[in-house]
């Protein structure tokens, strides 16, 4: 058997965990493992989105801040 530990959580958190169980006898360890997996995926996605946003900012600056556009401002 794998080693286990006991963690303490406020009753409010315990009630939240109970409310999101997928089935009545789902162990909390299974639920927490799934939550960790989802959190890690969301974090990766967020970092990827940030990366794309930074690249897009640079490209948009390159496209819009150029001397050709400035000429059209004075036509």
Long-range contacts (C-beta under 8 A, 24 or more apart in sequence): 4-29
